[in-house]
Amino acid sequence: MRLIPTEEQRDLAAAVRAFLADHAPMAEVRRVAESDASYDARLWERLSGELGLAGLIVPEEYGGSGAGHADLAAALEELGAALTPSPLLATVLATGALLASGDGAAARDLLPGIASGATVATFTVPVPGDPCARLRDGALHGTAPRVLNGADAGLVVVAAATGEGDSPLGLFAVEGDAAGLTRTPLNVLDLTRPQARLDFDGVPARRIGPGDAGEAVARALDLAAVALAAEQLGGMRRCLDAIVEYAKLRVQFGRYVGSFQGVKHRLADMHCVLEQAEAVARHAAWAADEAPGELPVAAAFAQSYLGRAYFQVARDHLLLHGGIGFTWEHDAHLYYKRAKGDELLLGAPRHHRARLAERLGLLV
């Protein structure tokens, strides 16, 4: 098991970090988040073209780089740290679902456009308790209530029930401009991560993979958990770095606030949470590449831990800034909102804990 990033992964992370610092500083993040656009199309073109992030895990035969999930995690960690509004995570989720389906024809048709960045794709994550689209009379009906970049995606990979009742899930590819598809942008807490409600009213769809795609959907969800964990880890690290620097500079009662015992203890706790989160996230990325048998447990553990951990660190990051941390002009609230949004993005923490317990054989 290798949990330490390779030299190539460190180089990739450094390249992404430098690019975002130059082209997507926090002022630009705020501008895009407060505009009508979901993301900067020019920035996305450069992320996909110059850095090749959209096709990082796409096999070379389909126009991608053929890299591993640990490599992808190195890049996503930097985007999570910078809060960059981009459709990369949504596209990664869709790519994972397409690859998990094992459908070679669909991969040949759909992945080259995704790898080049020309096609923005997304995946309707089946969250427990949410309504689910259904296949009836050869078309999709129903609702996907919260879909990442759902209003902008040119391709939607839909996890839908293949019949009535407790019928198995299937995977379907839907064009963004398909007849009967209504896309409604949502007012969300995290303005850097747009979501939309998708309503299907007899939408024509292409089936991907087998009729019962339950195993493919499960793997796609596990890969989504790994990718999200990498972004969460990056956000946690940025929060801790920022508050440590602040504690070194801020003076109260004639002393640097970092010298106060209560502040030092809180920072130490945040550091411990970050170190544990890094081990969990890197193990999940390693399992996605090297140990598929361990992935179900590692992925469930990643979201069971990272969701609450990121929110805890982001909350303390905001509180330790004092009054300034509560102002709109400060960046602390942006990380706080991203942390809470990420905690619920793939389902509430209790769902991940239940999935983890089931996979560990603890449920009877």
Residue pairs with C-beta under 8 A, 6 or more apart in sequence:
1 283
1 286
1 290
1 291
2 286
3 279
3 282
3 283
3 286
4 282
5 13
5 70
5 74
5 282
6 70
8 71
9 70
9 71
9 74
10 74
12 71
12 74
12 75
13 74
13 75
13 77
13 78
15 51
16 51
16 53
16 74
16 75
16 78
16 79
17 78
17 81
17 82
19 46
19 47
19 50
19 51
20 78
20 79
20 82
20 84
21 82
23 43
23 46
24 40
24 43
24 82
24 84
26 82
26 83
26 331
26 334
28 40
29 82
29 83
29 84
29 85
29 192
29 334
30 334
32 39
32 40
32 85
32 192
33 85
33 191
33 192
33 334
34 191
38 85
38 87
38 149
38 151
38 152
38 194
39 85
39 86
39 87
39 149
39 152
39 194
40 85
40 86
43 84
43 86
44 86
44 87
44 88
44 117
44 120
45 117
47 53
47 54
47 86
47 88
47 117
48 54
48 55
48 116
48 117
49 116
49 117
51 75
52 64
52 65
53 75
53 88
54 88
54 91
54 114
54 115
54 116
54 117
55 63
55 64
55 65
55 114
55 115
55 116
55 117
56 64
56 65
56 67
56 71
56 72
56 75
57 64
57 65
57 66
57 67
57 68
57 69
57 71
57 72
57 92
57 95
57 96
57 99
58 64
58 65
58 66
58 95
58 111
58 114
58 115
59 66
59 99
59 107
59 111
60 66
62 107
62 108
62 111
62 112
62 115
63 111
63 112
63 115
63 116
64 111
64 115
68 285
68 288
68 289
69 223
69 226
69 227
69 285
69 288
69 289
70 282
70 285
70 286
70 288
70 289
72 92
72 227
72 230
72 285
73 226
73 227
73 229
73 230
73 281
73 282
73 285
74 230
76 88
76 89
76 92
76 227
76 230
76 231
76 234
77 230
77 231
77 233
77 234
77 237
78 234
79 86
79 88
79 89
79 231
79 234
80 230
80 231
80 232
80 233
80 234
80 235
80 238
80 338
81 234
81 235
81 237
81 238
82 234
82 238
83 192
83 235
83 334
83 335
83 338
84 192
85 192
85 193
85 194
87 120
87 122
87 148
87 149
87 152
87 153
89 148
89 193
89 227
89 228
89 231
90 120
90 121
90 122
90 123
90 147
90 148
90 149
90 153
91 114
91 120
91 121
91 122
92 223
92 224
92 227
93 122
93 123
93 125
93 148
93 157
93 220
93 223
93 224
93 227
94 114
94 121
94 122
94 123
94 153
94 155
94 156
94 157
95 111
95 114
95 121
96 123
96 219
96 220
96 223
96 224
96 227
97 123
97 157
97 159
97 171
97 208
97 216
97 217
97 220
98 106
98 107
98 110
98 111
98 114
98 157
98 208
99 107
100 209
100 215
100 216
100 217
100 219
100 220
100 223
101 171
101 208
101 209
101 210
101 213
101 216
102 209
102 210
102 216
103 208
103 209
106 173
106 206
106 208
106 209
110 119
110 121
110 155
110 173
113 119
113 154
113 155
114 121
114 155
119 154
119 155
120 149
120 152
120 153
120 154
120 155
121 153
121 154
121 155
121 156
121 157
122 147
122 148
122 149
122 150
122 153
122 155
122 156
122 157
123 147
123 148
123 156
123 157
123 159
123 220
123 224
124 133
124 144
124 147
124 150
124 156
124 157
124 158
124 159
124 160
124 198
125 147
125 148
125 159
125 221
125 224
125 345
125 346
125 347
126 132
126 159
126 169
126 217
126 221
127 146
127 346
127 347
127 351
128 347
128 351
129 351
130 144
130 145
130 146
131 142
131 143
131 144
131 145
132 142
132 144
132 159
132 160
132 161
132 169
133 140
133 141
133 142
133 143
133 144
133 158
133 159
133 160
133 161
133 200
134 140
134 141
134 142
134 160
134 161
134 162
134 163
134 164
134 167
135 141
135 160
135 161
135 162
135 163
135 170
135 172
135 205
137 202
138 204
139 180
139 200
139 202
139 203
139 204
139 205
140 158
140 160
140 172
140 174
140 180
140 200
140 202
140 203
140 204
140 205
141 200
141 201
141 202
141 203
142 160
142 199
142 200
143 197
143 198
143 199
143 200
144 150
144 158
144 197
144 198
144 200
145 197
146 186
146 195
146 196
146 197
147 153
147 156
147 195
147 196
147 197
147 198
148 193
148 194
148 195
148 345
149 194
149 195
149 196
150 156
150 183
150 195
150 196
150 197
150 198
151 183
151 184
151 185
151 194
151 196
152 176
152 194
153 176
154 175
154 176
154 177
155 173
155 174
155 175
155 176
156 173
156 174
156 175
156 176
156 181
156 198
157 171
157 172
157 173
157 174
157 208
158 171
158 172
158 173
158 174
158 200
158 205
159 169
159 170
159 171
159 213
159 217
159 220
160 169
160 170
160 171
160 172
160 205
161 167
161 168
161 169
161 170
162 168
162 169
162 170
162 211
162 212
168 211
168 212
168 213
168 214
169 212
169 213
169 214
169 217
170 207
170 208
170 209
170 210
170 211
170 212
170 213
171 207
171 208
171 209
171 213
171 216
171 217
171 220
172 205
172 206
172 207
172 208
173 205
173 206
173 208
174 181
174 200
174 203
174 204
174 205
174 206
176 183
178 203
178 204
178 205
179 202
179 203
179 204
180 200
180 201
180 202
180 203
180 204
181 198
181 199
181 200
181 201
181 203
182 198
182 199
182 201
183 196
183 197
183 198
183 199
184 196
184 197
184 198
184 199
185 194
185 195
185 196
186 194
186 195
186 196
186 197
188 194
188 195
188 341
189 337
189 340
189 341
190 334
190 337
190 338
190 340
190 341
190 342
191 337
192 334
192 338
193 338
193 341
193 345
209 216
210 216
218 296
219 295
221 299
221 346
222 288
222 295
222 296
222 299
222 300
223 288
223 299
224 346
225 284
225 299
225 300
225 302
225 303
225 346
225 352
226 281
226 284
226 285
226 287
226 288
226 295
226 298
226 299
226 302
228 303
228 306
228 342
228 345
228 346
229 280
229 281
229 284
229 285
229 302
229 303
229 306
230 281
230 285
231 342
232 277
232 281
232 306
232 307
232 309
232 310
232 339
232 342
233 274
233 277
233 278
233 281
233 306
233 310
235 310
235 314
235 335
235 338
235 339
235 342
236 273
236 274
236 277
236 309
236 310
236 313
236 314
237 274
238 335
239 270
239 313
239 314
239 317
239 335
240 267
240 270
240 271
240 274
240 313
240 317
242 317
242 331
242 332
243 267
243 270
243 316
243 317
243 320
243 321
244 258
244 267
246 257
246 320
246 321
247 256
247 257
247 258
247 263
247 267
247 320
248 256
248 258
249 256
250 256
250 257
250 258
250 322
251 257
257 263
257 320
258 264
258 267
263 320
266 316
266 320
267 320
269 316
270 312
270 313
270 316
270 317
273 309
273 312
273 313
274 309
274 313
276 305
276 309
277 305
277 306
277 309
277 310
280 298
280 301
280 302
280 305
280 306
281 302
281 306
283 298
283 302
284 295
284 298
284 299
284 301
284 302
286 298
287 294
287 295
287 298
287 299
288 295
288 298
288 299
291 298
296 359
297 356
297 359
297 360
300 352
300 353
300 355
300 356
300 359
301 356
303 346
303 347
303 349
303 352
304 349
304 352
304 353
304 356
307 342
307 343
307 344
307 349
307 352
308 343
308 349
310 339
310 342
310 343
311 336
311 339
311 340
311 343
313 339
314 332
314 335
314 336
314 338
314 339
314 340
315 336
315 339
317 325
317 332
317 335
317 336
318 325
318 326
318 332
318 333
318 335
318 336
319 325
321 330
321 332
324 330
325 332
325 333
326 332
326 333
343 349
346 352
354 363
357 363
